[in-house]
Amino acid sequence: MPDRRDFLKASAAGLLGASMLRPIMGQASGAPFKLAASEGEVVFGGEQENATRVMYYNQSVPGPVIRIPQGRESIIQFHNSLDEPSSVHWHGLRIDNAMDGVPGMTQSPVMPGEQFEYRLRPPDAGTYWYHTHMRSWAQLALGLAGVLIVEEDNPPQVDRDLVFAIDDWRLDRKMQFDTNSLGSMHDWSHGGRLGNYITVNGAAEPVFEVARGERIRLRLVNIANARVMHMLFNEPAISVVAIDGQPVEPFAPESGRIRLAPGQRADLIIDMSADPGSRSAIEVVIGEYAYEIATFVYGQQAKREQLLETPIRLPDNPVNQTVLPSEFRHVPLRMEGGAMGGMRSATFEGREMDIRELVRNGKVWAFNGIVGMPQEPLFRVERGTAISIDVHNDNGWPHAMHIHGHHFIHDRNSGMWRDTALFQRGERGSMRFIADNPGKWLIHCHMVEHMAGGMVTWFEVS
C-alpha cells in the first residue's frame, strides 16, 4: 500500500482547464436521460501505468453530471449492465417514495440486464447527487456515484459553474483497487472504509485555469464512503451560498475551511482575486497534514479588474419557507456499537445476540438496541406531523446521519436545512422536520460501512 509520501500523490500534473466531468447532453425536450452501470477501467492521472478496474455510470468516474429542471418531471432510464443487482438513489431529493431507489423498500433490485425508469419531479433546486443503494459498501467504493443538479429558474450571475466531486480510493502500488478489503470488519467497526488516494472529478490533483475577476460557482460534493473531508481554500473572497442543496444566507467560511461529511454538499461563490500567474491550492486536512487535491492557476489575462458586486444569494426553495412549530413529537435515537463502543448485546432479526455472535453475522452497530433493518419502523405518523429525532451518539466514532425524502434542521438556531448531519462521538442533538412526504423512508449512517454493519432504520408517513 502507498505510504504517507505516496498518499494523495498525483500520477500526473492533472488536466489543465476544466472539470473532467461530462454532462449528459443531447437530450431532446422531454426525452429520457440514459444512465447505465457497468464495469470497466479508468486512469486517474496521465502517467498512470496500469488502469484501475472500477464500476461506473456511462463509462465515467464519477458518473456524468445530470442537470434537470426544478418542479418539472424528468425521466431517467437506468440500465444495469453489471453482473449483480443494483439501483440508483437520488440523494437529497424530496421526490415520490417509489422513485427513492431503495431495494426491498421502494422498488425491487434492478437485476443484471434489466432497466428501471425513474421519474423525478424535485421541488427544490440545488446540488444533489446519485449513487447505488445496493451493497453500497462495495458498489459505491468502486465508483457508482455522480452529481445531480436541479437548475434554478433565476440563478445568480456567475462566469462559470464548476463541480468538485471528491472521492477517496484504497489502491495498491499498482493502482489497483483493494478488493480484498471490501467487507473488512475492522473498517466496519471503526471509522468506515477510508482510502489512501483522493480524486477530484476522477482525477488526481487536477488543475483548473481561472482568471482574475472571474466569478465561479463551485459545487462541492463528498461522494466518499466514509471520509470526512476537511477542505482548506486559500482564496479570500469566498461565500457559502447553499448547504446540502438548500440556500443559506451567504457567509464566509472561517479561515477558508469547509467540512463535508460523506453525502454532504456545499455551494460556494468565489470571486477570483489573485494576480495573473498565481497558483491557489485546494487542500484536504488529514490529522496534522494538508494535502493538495486540486489547484486554481490564474491565467495571464484578467476577466475584469473590479470584482462583481451583483447579489449572490440563491432564491429560496419551498423547504426553506417551512416554519417549524414549537411542539414536536420526540423520537429517541441512540447510536451504539463499534470498536471500543461498549455494546455487549443487541437484537438482530428478532433475537438477542451478544457482540461475538453479532460480529459473526457481520453486524456491529445498533439503533436503540436493534441491529439492521427492523420489521417495525422507528415511528409511524400522519402526514404533516412535526418530528424531532433526538440523537445520542453513544459510541466512539462520528456518524453522518442521512434521512431520505426529507430535509431537517440539525441545529435549529442555525436555520440551515440539511439532509445529512454529522454527529461527533458522545454528541447529543436533534434532527427536526415536518414529515410531509408519504411513504416508507430510510434513516441511516452515510458512513456506508456503518449502515451495512447495522446502523439503519426506517419510518413511515401515511
SULDA-V262634 format. One record per run of one state. SS is the DSSP state (A for helix, B for strand, O for the rest). FROM is the first residue (numbers start at 1). TO is the last residue. If there is no record, write none. Layout:
ss=SS from=FROM to=TO
ss=SS from=FROM to=TO
//
This chain:
ss=O from=1 to=15
ss=B from=16 to=16
ss=O from=17 to=22
ss=B from=23 to=23
ss=O from=24 to=32
ss=B from=33 to=42
ss=O from=43 to=51
ss=B from=52 to=57
ss=O from=58 to=59
ss=B from=60 to=60
ss=O from=61 to=62
ss=B from=63 to=69
ss=O from=70 to=73
ss=B from=74 to=80
ss=O from=81 to=85
ss=B from=86 to=86
ss=O from=87 to=88
ss=B from=89 to=91
ss=O from=92 to=96
ss=A from=97 to=99
ss=O from=100 to=102
ss=B from=103 to=103
ss=O from=104 to=106
ss=B from=107 to=107
ss=O from=108 to=109
ss=B from=110 to=110
ss=O from=111 to=114
ss=B from=115 to=120
ss=O from=121 to=125
ss=B from=126 to=131
ss=O from=132 to=135
ss=A from=136 to=139
ss=O from=140 to=144
ss=B from=145 to=151
ss=O from=152 to=159
ss=B from=160 to=169
ss=O from=170 to=170
ss=B from=171 to=171
ss=O from=172 to=176
ss=B from=177 to=177
ss=O from=178 to=178
ss=A from=179 to=181
ss=O from=182 to=184
ss=A from=185 to=189
ss=O from=190 to=196
ss=B from=197 to=200
ss=O from=201 to=202
ss=B from=203 to=203
ss=O from=204 to=205
ss=B from=206 to=210
ss=O from=211 to=214
ss=B from=215 to=222
ss=O from=223 to=228
ss=B from=229 to=233
ss=O from=234 to=237
ss=B from=238 to=243
ss=O from=244 to=245
ss=B from=246 to=251
ss=O from=252 to=253
ss=A from=254 to=256
ss=B from=257 to=260
ss=O from=261 to=264
ss=B from=265 to=271
ss=O from=272 to=278
ss=B from=279 to=286
ss=O from=287 to=288
ss=B from=289 to=298
ss=O from=299 to=317
ss=A from=318 to=321
ss=O from=322 to=328
ss=B from=329 to=337
ss=O from=338 to=344
ss=B from=345 to=348
ss=O from=349 to=350
ss=B from=351 to=354
ss=A from=355 to=360
ss=O from=361 to=364
ss=B from=365 to=367
ss=O from=368 to=369
ss=B from=370 to=371
ss=O from=372 to=378
ss=B from=379 to=381
ss=O from=382 to=384
ss=B from=385 to=393
ss=O from=394 to=398
ss=B from=399 to=403
ss=O from=404 to=407
ss=B from=408 to=409
ss=O from=410 to=416
ss=B from=417 to=418
ss=O from=419 to=419
ss=B from=420 to=423
ss=O from=424 to=427
ss=B from=428 to=435
ss=O from=436 to=438
ss=B from=439 to=445
ss=O from=446 to=447
ss=A from=448 to=452
ss=O from=453 to=455
ss=B from=456 to=461
ss=O from=462 to=462
//
